[in-house]
Amino acid sequence: MKTTADTFKSLADETRLRLILLLQGRAELCVCDLMHALDMPQSTVSRHLAYLKKNGWLDDRRGGVWMYYSLKRNLEPFLQAQLVLVISSLADSPVCKTDKERLSSYLETKDQSVCT
């Protein structure tokens, strides 16, 4: 019961939903990439990413001073079902479209030495 409640708590925040949608379909993103996409400070983005990781949504790896995050490849079936629901419900929302456009624009011009 607690695990289910924690899963829904992890989805009960707009920023965390936006992060999940940005990471969906990508190998991994650096915290700096996500900061630019969401137009939020590093501390805010990192706090939400840590919460998602704690609740089983994400994998991470350190690269220099930056952390890189990706959706877990083998999500538990319950999390996978929630992910499908989140994507089908929110992927076309104006906020998510703006986030993805901001991320794409940033990645096109990003100096690759920024995240090392």
WORAQUI-V544142 format. One record per helix or strand. SS is the DSSP state (H for helix, E for strand). FROM is the first residue (numbers start at 1). LEN is the number of residues. If there is no record, write none. Layout:
BEGIN
SS_FROM_LEN, SS_FROM_LEN
END
This chain:
BEGIN
H_2_9, H_14_10, E_29_2, H_31_8, H_42_13, E_58_6, E_66_6, H_77_14, H_94_16, H_112_4
END
